[in-house]
Amino acid sequence: MRIATWNVNSIRTRVGRVTDWLERSNCDVLAMQEIKCKPDQFPFEAFEKFGYKITMHGLNQWNGVAFASKIEAEDVEIGFSGMPTFKDVEEARALTATFDGVRLSSLYIPNGRSLEDAHYTYKLEWLEALAATTAEFLEHEPETPIALMGDFNIAPLDTDVWNIDDFAGATHVSAPERQAFSAFEQIGLTDVVRPRIPQAYTYWDYQQLRFPKNEGMRIDFILGNDSFAERVTEVSIERDERKGEGPSDHVPVTATIS
């Protein structure tokens, strides 16, 4: 089974690029983030044409998460236990489902905006709650293969950004964010892509010619427990999907599991 995660940055804008990649990639399950639409706005037919079923959670023109899959989604869960709100609004940032016995989550972690912004506190609380509910699941079902997939909006290592000096006092690289990311390792999850691809970016801003200069960030991840990681046979970061006309600013990250 080949799975992938991709922040598509508006599925209505990029439906052609996403379905074209799905057709070429032989992907069985794609976790998408930032779909930026409600159910009545999602381009279902474009995916169904290629044999993909859609499971989605979108509330408005912001955020939004989904799965496109050739495999039936089972035990679908919107959000997660203890997920915090922002200004009393529960945002569409988490969607979980089981595919052929593998439990996958499509996650769009809050950006944080700035170290002084309330959104930054929200981001840290959101990550803490996600780690807690994941740890509880692992305690009760340690043999079930699971993976947290998505845009984490965190660069865990200095080498995950083009120049760490340019990020002084900024989000994505702060110590509390990196500690929140490392908490997933402490509960038993590992980045299944990095051992095979030690250094690469998954995101390049549209501004200042970031992509031609290769001034990117590694902020999209597939974090799996032991039962998932031991089944991974191949991974990729699809850099070429940042090229061409109308790309997302993120690219797909994939893993093939036996």
Secondary structure, 3 states (H helix, E strand, C coil): CEEEEEECCCHHHHHHHHHHHHHHHCCCEEEEECCCCCHHHCCHHHHHCCCCEEEEECCCCCCCEEEEECCCCEEEEECCCCCCCECCECCCCEEEEEECCEEEEEEECCCCCCCCCHHHHHHHHHHHHHHHHHHHHHHHCCCCCEEEEEECCCCCCHHHECCHHHHCCCCCCCHHHHHHHHHHHHCCCEECCCCCCCCCCCECCCHHHCCCCCCCECCEEEEECHHHHCCEEEEEECHHHHCCCCCCCECCEEEEEC
